[in-house]
């Protein structure tokens, strides 16, 4: 889901109702989101925008973690020709996966700056991405992990740009 979809799903923003043109398949650009519109989102400013990526195939790929109570959220599929496009508030890009022959799945999530374990569900099977940091939980299950403790918040990004 793109930034507009993620925010709209939470009842936060709808680009067209805010008088902005709809963004492309990757969501609105930074130019489409004025600082005022971002500030109207309340606690969004204290969050970190994180890009989850799965590049190991599959038709239906979901991201699961404590940020969604381990309930799957479907990731967006990007075909190889679309790689390299940027999207979201901080203009994150999928160009790092351009060498992948098949589709890549991505999901942008706005999270508190802390450490998260997460996993992917690919066509119904729980998986972890072997190209991302891995840890074991208290039961010995392997999960991916990301530490956003020192990542820039949306507010810090906006102030710098």
C-alpha positions in Angstrom: 0.0 0.0 0.0 1.4 3.5 -0.8 1.6 6.4 1.6 -1.8 7.8 0.6 -3.4 4.4 1.0 -1.7 3.8 4.4 -2.8 7.2 5.7 -6.3 6.9 4.1 -6.7 3.5 5.6 -6.1 5.0 9.0 -8.4 7.9 8.3 -5.5 10.4 8.0 -5.4 11.8 4.5 -6.9 11.5 1.0 -4.8 13.3 -1.6 -7.7 14.3 -3.8 -9.8 15.6 -1.0 -6.9 17.7 0.1 -6.9 19.4 -3.4 -3.8 17.5 -4.5 -3.5 15.5 -7.7 -3.4 11.8 -7.1 0.1 10.4 -6.9 1.3 7.6 -9.2 1.3 4.0 -8.2 4.0 4.7 -5.7 2.1 7.5 -3.8 2.5 11.3 -3.6 5.9 13.0 -3.9 7.3 15.3 -1.3 6.2 18.2 -3.5 2.6 17.0 -3.2 2.8 17.0 0.6 3.3 20.4 2.0 4.7 20.7 5.5 1.3 22.0 6.7 -0.5 18.9 5.3 2.0 16.7 7.1 1.7 18.6 10.4 -2.1 18.1 10.2 -1.5 14.4 10.6 -0.6 14.8 14.3 1.7 12.1 15.6 2.9 11.2 12.1 5.7 13.7 12.5 7.2 11.6 15.3 7.2 8.4 13.2 9.8 6.9 10.9 8.9 5.9 7.4 10.2 2.4 6.7 10.3 0.5 3.4 9.8 -3.3 3.8 10.9 -5.3 0.7 10.5 -8.9 -0.3 12.3 -9.9 -3.5 12.1 -13.7 -3.4 9.0 -14.3 -5.5 5.4 -15.2 -4.7 2.1 -14.0 -5.8 0.6 -12.8 -2.5 3.1 -11.4 0.0 2.2 -9.9 3.4 4.2 -8.2 6.1 3.6 -9.2 9.7 5.0 -7.8 12.9 4.0 -6.2 16.2 3.1 -3.0 14.3 0.1 -4.8 12.9 -0.4 -7.4 15.7 1.1 -10.1 13.5 -1.9 -9.8 11.2 -0.8 -9.7 7.5 -0.9 -6.5 5.5 -0.6 -7.2 1.7 2.5 -5.8 0.1 2.4 -4.1 -3.3 4.0 -5.9 -6.3 6.4 -4.0 -8.5 7.5 -5.5 -11.8 11.1 -5.2 -12.9 10.4 -2.3 -15.3 9.1 -0.2 -12.4 12.3 -0.5 -10.2 14.1 2.7 -9.5 11.1 4.8 -8.9 10.9 6.7 -5.7 7.8 7.3 -3.5 6.6 8.3 -0.1 7.5 11.3 2.1 11.2 10.6 2.3 11.5 9.5 -1.4 12.7 6.0 -0.6 13.5 4.0 -3.7 13.4 0.4 -4.9 16.5 0.9 -7.1 18.5 -1.3 -4.7 16.6 -4.3 -6.1 17.0 -3.4 -9.8 19.1 -6.5 -10.4 16.2 -8.8 -9.4 14.8 -10.6 -12.5 11.3 -11.0 -11.0 8.8 -8.9 -9.2 9.6 -7.2 -5.8 7.0 -6.7 -3.2 7.1 -3.6 -1.0 5.2 -1.9 1.8 5.7 1.5 3.4 4.8 1.7 7.1 5.0 4.6 9.5 6.5 3.3 12.8 7.7 4.5 16.1 11.5 4.8 16.2 12.3 1.5 17.9 13.4 -2.1 17.1 11.0 -4.4 15.4 10.9 -8.1 14.5 8.9 -9.0 11.5 8.2 -11.8 9.0 6.7 -12.2 5.6 3.8 -14.5 4.6 4.4 -15.6 1.0 1.5 -17.5 -0.6 0.4 -18.6 2.9 3.8 -19.7 4.1 5.7 -17.8 6.9 9.2 -16.7 5.7 12.0 -14.4 6.6 14.1 -12.5 4.0 17.7 -13.9 4.0 19.0 -10.6 2.6 17.9 -8.7 5.7 19.0 -8.8 9.3 17.8 -11.9 11.1 17.3 -12.7 14.8 15.7 -15.4 16.9 12.7 -14.8 19.2 12.2 -16.3 22.6 10.9 -19.5 21.0 13.8 -19.9 18.7 11.9 -18.8 15.6 13.9 -16.9 13.0 12.6 -13.5 12.1 13.9 -10.4 10.4 14.7 -7.4 12.5 15.1 -3.7 11.9 16.4 -1.2 14.4 14.8 2.3 13.7 15.9 3.7 17.1 18.2 6.3 15.5 16.3 6.7 12.2 15.1 10.1 11.1 11.5 10.9 11.9 9.2 12.6 9.4 9.7 15.9 11.3 13.5 15.7 11.0 13.2 14.9 7.3 10.9 17.8 6.7 13.1 20.2 8.6 16.1 19.2 6.6 14.3 19.5 3.2 
